[in-house]
């Protein structure tokens, strides 16, 4: 935040204009953290930004592939700003790789991706969670602390507007005239240096850009008063929610009706609130935009409520679900329709590809994102040998059912059965083993029980009298530690990173390790356990979402009404795609191999396993279904023994081809004839 504010104070167009007209700007050296330089009585500018503007914008980069670190090194050598160099490079690069948010989130894409042409081919890779990403970028939530900050922001705006009226009233008049002409001509939209840009409004309809801004918010002081009424109303609603200890769920139309009745705020000017605030901050020449982030958040909240009649719900809760006894009211604008965020991508680009190794069932994604695909393809894996061994374990050796159903998952027999499975896998599987739990809470509960030593009877003397104290039996974790070290994922990213490093070190030195993780966690989404780091993955249960959460409940109702997707179908689909994502952590190439153990009886049902990706389903034969843990261990040992044999180089060449091989027609035909397509 401080860096952004400092950067803006050195690169904003009004700062540069002031320096030019004063004729005394200094831009050299850059010895401090800001990278700029100043002279007494002079105007401070950023030397790196000025150098890029003077030379870099007209200088093409040499052909090659640049990572962010390489761009920073290049910028350091030439004295350019690496941030603006990266943004400039996007406009002429052949391939750009970046996070979903840079394209899906309209508040960011308007700044970063605006130069991309319609002919660009957009590829969303690892897009199995793309609907959740769309929901996340369009949802807003805030608490009382945010509204208190908004009140301070409004007080600051009153001061800045009054100051500007005394110093340069003409600037406010010019802004007023532009607002009369419409947003497209106002200061709200880009008009000058890229350094001036503030994050854009969330998905404004095109027609609004040519509309005149309503008269009651054109004057700066009137608009600040307008925002003050909105903030007071929202704060009153949160206070009432906390006092009543009640939950309120309502459509945006109902929220707007209450806002109009109690605060005299109409929906039409509220549509323009976010852009109008953006225009005002530019007119006031505010450099520390981050200071006004709370007020911008509430303005975006109001704009989206007034813009979208469907696809959203307003939720007020008196406390956080994790701490229900502590009063902490929160207001959320929950997006229910994932298509709202991605619609502008489909309209803007002529070729959009959505792909992932766990995009299954693929037929559900067009419904969730509301588009008609031109091509739908599911590709199998071409392997010379069966290097994947999925197993569905339904019961323990003592016939205890394996399941994390809420009714039975905390029973001692169930926890003990999962512990025995982990012990046997740690004993028979070499190197690394990764186990995924459905949630952090369940993992903590199970580990706590695994750490407890089982009770043992007191020893008895020869005459039948009680003997000495009870002998201590080893706990589940003690028995696992006899074979491998144990590491655990936590919500803390630093602790998890350290645990991963030590886990891989244990695998490298031959000691072997078990990593206990959580589906939907950081490890399940972004860490590869390739080669010896992951010879087996255990899914201890089905990772269903917490279905009592009110945002999820509202979304399920919306999907049933508008997309004809039943609650059971979506919950199952979401759980299985998360399970498949966890399973894919151990298979990272054609020469890799690993076990995938689905340790829950519910995976044996057709409605569950039929939703698994084809690359898993093609290896899930009847012989691998409905197994007990001892049968699963026997099949695992046989599989690992077979995989440990040397791999024929010629066999690998049939399924791992170079770019030159792909261009050779005879080589390609030979490879196809030798390849076994499962």
N, C-alpha and C positions, 0 to 999 in steps of 0.2 A: 504494500500500500504506500509506504513512504517512498519507495523507488519510483512507482508510477507518478506520484505527485511531483517528485523532484524532476523526473523526465519531462513531464508536461510543462513545468515552469521554465524549462530551458528550450523547449522545441515548439511551443504553441505559436501559431501564426502571428498573434498580436504582440507576442514578446519579440519575435524576429522583426516585425514591422517597426516596433518601437526602437529596436537597436539600429535598424537601417536609417530611420529618419533622424535619430540622434547622432548617428555617424561616429559612435564611440564604443561599439561592441567589441569585445575581446573574446577570441575563441582560439585558444592554443593550449598545449600542454595536457591538461586533463589529469592532473596528479591526484585529485581527490576522488572519493567514491562516486561523485556525480559525473565525473568524466568531463566537466566543463571548466571554464576559467573566468575570472572576473577582475575588473580593475576598479579602483576607487572612482565612484561616480559613473562607472560604465554600466552597460546592460549585459548580464551574464547569459551566454549561449552555450550549447553543447558542441564542443569541437568535433566530436565524432559524427553527429547528425549533420553539421554544416559541411563536413568533408564529403559525406555521402551525397548530399544534395548538390554539391558543386561538381563532383566527378563520378560518384558511384552510380547514380541513376542512369547515366548514359553509357556506362561501361558494362558490357556483357560478361558474365562469368564464363570461364573456360568450360568446355564439355566435361562432364563427370558426374559422379554421385557424391552429394554433400550431406553429411550428417550435421546436426546442430553444432556439435563440437568443432567440426571442420569449418563451418561457416564462421564461428566465433574466432577461430585461429586466423582465417583469411581476413576477417574484419580488423583484427588486431594488427596484422601486418600492414594493412593499407590505411589504418586510422579511421575506419568507418564504424558506424553503429551497427552491431550484429542483429539487433531486433528489427530495425527498419530494413536492413539488408535482406533478412529472411522474408519479410512481408513483400518486399519488392521482387524477390526471386520467384515467388509464387506466380506472378503475372506472366512469366515466360518459361517456366520450367515444363519439361515434358511429363514428368511424373512427380507427384507430391504425395507424401505419406504423412498423415497426421490423424489426430484423435477425431472420433465421431462428432464431438461437440463443436468443432470448428466449422462443420457443415450443417449439422442438425439444429443446433441452438441458434435461433434467429438473432439473438442478442449479440452473438459472437461472429456468426457467418457474415453479417453485414459489414464487419470490419476486416475480417481475414480473407474471406472467400469471394468477395464481390467482383474480383477481376477474372474469375474463371468463366470461360466461354461456354455457350450452349452445347458446342460439339464435344466438350470434354466427356470422357467416359468415367463415371463414378463407380467405384467398387467398394462396397461395404464388406470387408472381410471379418471373420469371426462375428457374424451378425446374428447369432442365435438369440442374443438379448436385445436386439435393436428396438423392439417394442417397449421394453422397460426403459431404455435410454431416452426414447421419445417422450415417454410419460414423465421422466425425471426432469428433462430440460424445460418442460412446459408447466411444471408445478411450482407453487410458491408457498412458503410458510414463514411465519414470524411470531414472535412473542412480545410480551409487554416491554422488554428492554429495547426492542426495535422501535416501538412507538414512542418511548421516552426519547430515544435518539432523534426521531422524526420531529418532535417538538423543538429540540435544540436546533435542528436544521432549519425549521421554519423561522425561528427567531433570528438565525444568521441571515437568511434570505431577506427578511424585512430590513435588516441593517444594510445589507449590500445594495438593495434596490434604492433605499433612501439616500445612500451615499452616492450612487450613480446618478440619481436625479439632480443632486446638487452639483456634481462635477461634470457630467456629460449626458444631459437629458436627451440630446439628439440621438444618441445611440439607442435608447429605449424607443424613441419614435420610429426609427428606421425598422426596428424589429417589429413594431406594431403594424407597419405597412406591409411588411413581408407576410405576416400572419393573416392579414386580410386577403392576400392573394392565394394562400394555401400553403400546406406543409412543404410542397415540392420547391417553393421559392423561399421558404423560411430558413432561419438559422438552424432549424432542427435537423435538416438533412445536410450531408457533406457539402461544404462549400469552401474549399481551401486546402490547407495542408492536412495530410493524413494524421499528423500529430494532434490535430484538434478533435478528432473523432471520439465521441463517447459511445458506449455500447448502445446498440440500436433498440428500437421498440420491438416487442415480440409480435411478429406476424400481423402487421397492419394490412387490411384489404387495400388493393390498388386504388379503388375509388376514393378512399379517404385522402390520398396524397394531393388530389386536386381540389378538395373541399376547403372552404374558408374556415379557419378556426373560429368556434363560437365566440360571440362578442364578450360574454361574461368572463372569459379567461385570457383575452388578448392583452389587456393591461397587466403589467408585471405584478403590481400590488394586489390587483383583483385575483390573479391566479394564485398567489401565495395564500390569500384568505380562503380561496376555494380548497386548496390542499389542507389547510388547517381544519376546515369543517369535516373533511373526509377522515383525517387522522383522529379527531375527537370522537367521531361516530364509531370508528373501528375500535378505539380504546374503550369506549363505553360498552360495546358488545363483549369484549374480552373480560371486562370487570364483572359484567352480569353473568357471564359463563362461569367465572371463578366463584362468585357469590352463590349461585344456584347449584354449583357442583353438577351441572347438567351438560349433556352433549347436544349440539345443534347441527343438523345436517340439512342444507337447503340448496336449491338451485340458484345460479347467479341472478335470475330474474327476481326471485324472492328477496335476495340480498339487496338488489338495486331498489326494489320497492321500499324497503325499510330505510335505505339511505336517502331516498327522495322525500319520504314522509317525515323523518326525524331531523335530517340535516339540510333539507332543501337543495340537494345535489342531484341534478338530472343526469341521465345516462349518456346523452350525446357529448357534452363537454368532458365527461369522464373518459370517453374513448380517446381523447386527445391529450390526456393528462401526462402520459409518459413522454411523448414527443414535445409537448409544451415545456415540461421541466428541462428536457435536454436543450431546447432552444434558449431557455432562460440562463442556464449555467454557462452556455457559450457566450451569450450576450454580456453576462457579468464577468466574463473572462476568468472563471474559476479554474485554478490549476489543480487543486486537491479535490478532484471529483470523488475520490473514495470517501471523503468525509460525509458526502451526501448520499452514500449508498443506502442507508435505511429509508430515506424519503423516496429515492428512486424505486426501491422495492415495493413500497406501498402504492406508488403511482402506477407501476406495472401491474400490480394486483387489480387496481381499479380499472385500468385499460382493458385487461383481459376479461374481467367480469362483464364490462359493457360491450365488448366486441363479440364474444361467443355466447350464444344462447344455449347451446347444447355441448356436450363433451366435457363439461366441468361440473364440479360440485364444491360448495363452500362448507367447510367442516370446522367447527369450534369445539375444542376439548378442554376440560378444566385442568388436566394434568397429563404428563407423559405416561405412556403405557408402562414404561419400565419402572416408574416411581409414582404409582397411583395415589399414594398417601400425601405427596407433596403438592401443594397448589402451584401450578405452573401453566396457566392457560396458553393455548396456542391456537392460531387461526391458520387454516390451510386452504389454498385453492388447489384442489386435486384434479389433475388432468386425467380423464377417463378414456380418451380417444387418442391412440398413438398416431393415427394418420394426420393429425393436425400439425405435428412438428415436421413430418417428412413430406407433406404435400407440396411445399414450395420446392423441394429438391426434384420431385417427379416432374413438376411443371417447368422448372428452369433448365434441366438437362435432358437431352434426348436419349441417353444411354445410361441406365442405372442397373448395376449388378449387385445382388444380395447373395452372399455365399458364406458357408461355414461347414465345418466337419460335423457339426451337431445340429444342423438345420432340419429338425425332424419333429413331427410330421410336416413336410414342406407345404402341404396344402393349406395349413392354418395361417400362414403368414400373409397371403393376399387378403384374407378376411380381417386380420388384425390391423393391417396398414392400409386397407381399402384401395387396392389398385388391381388392375388386370394385367398379369404378366404376359409378355409376348412368348417367352420360352421358360419352361420348367423342366429341370433335369436333375435326376438323382444318379450319381456316379458311384460305381462300386470300386473297391480297392483291388488292383491287380498285384497279386503276390505269388512268388514262386513257392513259398511254404506258408503254412498256417501259423503265423507268428502271434496271433491273438487267441487267447483262451478265456472266453467269458463263461462264468459258472453262476448258476442261481442256487443258492443254499437256502433251504426252507426250514431246517431244523438242526438241532445239535445232535451229538451222538446219543444223548439220553432222551431224545425225542422232544426236547423243549423247543417250542416254536420260536423261530428267529423273526422278530418283528419289532418295529419301533412305534406301533400303534399306541396312542396316548394311554389307553386303558392298561396296557401290559408292559410298556417299555421300562418302567421303574422297578418292576419285580426283580427280586434277587436272582431268580432262575434265569431270566432273560439277560441280565447284566453278566451273570456268570457264564452263560453260553457264548456271548460275544467275547468275553475274556479268554475262554478256552480256544475260540477260533483264532484270536490274535496270537496266542501262545504258539499254536501249531504252525501258523504261517511264519512267525518269526523264527521258528526252529528249522523249517524245511525250505524257505525261500531265501536265496542268497542276496547279499547286498541290501538294497533299500526297499522298504515296504511303506506305502502311504495309506492311511485309513481316514475316511471322511465320515463325519457325524452330521446329522441333520441340522444341528444348531449348537451355538456355544453353550447354552444352558444345559442341554442334554450331555454334551461332552464333559462339562465340568462335573455333573452329577455322576456319570459313569466312571470317570477317572478317580473321583473321590472314593467310590466304592472299590475300585480296583486296587487302590492304595491300602485299603484296610486288610489286615491279615485275617483269614478265616478262623473261627473259634475252634479250639481243640479240647478234647476231654482231658481231665487230669489223669496222670499215670497212677496205677493202683499197685499196692504191695502184694506179696505172695499170699498173705492172709486175707485179702479182699479189702483191706483198709485203703483209704485214700492216700495216694502218694504225694509227690512234690507238686509244684506249680505246673500249670498247663504249659505244654511245649508250644512254642510259636511256629505256626505254619507259614510258609512264604505266601505273600500276596500275589495277585495276578501280575502286577508290575514287576515284582521281584523275579518272577519266573520269566517274564519277557526279557528282563535285563540280563538273564543268564545267556541269552542268544544275541541280543542287539541292544544298542542304546536307544533311548526314547526321547523324542523332542515334541513339543506341543506348540501349535499356533495360538496366539492370543490376539485380542483386538488391537493391541499396540503394535504398530508397524515396525518400530525399531526392534522390539523383542522378537518379533517373527522373523525379521531379516537375519538377526544374529542366530536364531535357532536353525534357519535354513543353511547358513554358512557352516555351522558345526555339524549339521546332518550330512551335508555333502562331504565334509572332511572325514567323518566317520566311515562313509561309504568308500572314499578313496583309499583309506588306509586298510581296508579289509575287515574292519570291526563290524560293519553293518549297522543299520539304524532303522527305527520306526518313526514315522512322522504322523502325529495325530492332528488332523485338520478338520475344517468345517466346510461343507458345501455352501456355496454363495459367498465364501470368504475370499480374502485376497489371494491365497494360495491356489484355490480352485479355479480362479479366473486367469491368473497371469504367470504361473510358475510351471516350467517344464521339468519333469522328472525323467529325462531321457537316459538311455543306456542303463548302467548299473545303479543309477540313482532311483530308479523305480522299476523293479521287477514284478511288483504286484500292487494293485490298488484294491482296497476293501471299501465297499460302500455299506456302512453299518446303518441300514435303514433307508427309507425313501425321503428325500429332502423336500417335503411339502412346505409351502408357505404357511405362516400363521394366519389362518382363515378368519380369525376374530378381529383382525385389524380393520378399522372402519374405512380407510382408503381402498383397501383391497375389496371389501364387501361392496362398496359403491361401484368399483370397476366391474366386478362380476355381474352385478345387476345391469349395468350399462351394456356389457357384451351380450348378455342374454336377450336384451330388448332390441338392440340395433344390429348385431352380427349373428344372431342365432347360435351363439356358442354357449353351451350349458356350463354351469359352474363346475360340475365334475370333470368335464372335458378339459377346461382350461387349467384347473388345478393339477390334473394328471399330466397334461402337456408340459406345464411349467416345471413340475418336479422331475419328469423324465429327462428334459433337456439339461437340467442342472446335473442330474446323475451322469448323463452322457458326457458332459463337459468335464466332470471329475474323472471319468474313465479314460478320456483322451489324454490326460496328463502323462501317462506312461508310454504311449505309443507315439513317437515323434519322427519316425522314418521307416523305410521299407526293411532296413536291416535290424531295427529294434524289435524287441519282443517283450511280452508281459502278460500277467494274469489280471483278469478283471472279475472280481468276486462281488456279486450282488447278494448281500447277506440280508435278505428280507423275503418272507414268503410271498409278499404282494408282487414282487417282480415275476413270479411264476404265472400270474394272471395274464391272459392274452391282451387285455386292454392296456396293460403296462408295457410289456415287452414289445408289442407291435409298434409302439411309438419310439423305440430305440432307433438310432441311425442304422442305415443298411450295412455299414462297415462293421458294426457289432452284430447285428442280426444275422448276417450271412455265416457267422461262425457259431451262433448259438443253436446248436443241434439239440434234438430230443435227449440225447445222452448227457447233456449238460444242464438239464432242467430238473427241478424238484429233488435236489440232492441233500444229503445230510453232510455235516462238517467232515466226518471221517472219509466219506466218499469223495468230497471235494478236495481234500488234502491228497488222497491217492492219485486223482486225476492231475492235480497240480504237479506232483513229483514227477509223473510220467512226462508231462508237457515240458517241464524245465530240463529234464534229462535230454529230451529230443532237441530242444533249442540250443543246448550247450555244445552240440556237435559243430565242427567247422562248416562254414558256409562256402559253397562252391562259387568262385568268382564269376564263372560263365553264367550261372543261374542268376546272380545279381545283375549282370549286364543286361539280361532280358527285360528286367523291370526298372532298371535305373539307367537311363540313357542321357547322353550329353546332347547339347544343342546341335552339334554336327551330325550326330546319329539321327536325330529327328528329321534332318534335311535329306538324309540318304534313304531313298525309297526302298532299296533292296534290304538295307539294314533294318528298316522299320517293319517290313513284312516278315523278316526272319524273327524279330523279337516278338511280334504278335503271335506267330505260330508256336513259339516256345513258352509263351506265357499262359499260366493257368488263371483264368478269370473266375473268381469265386462268385 
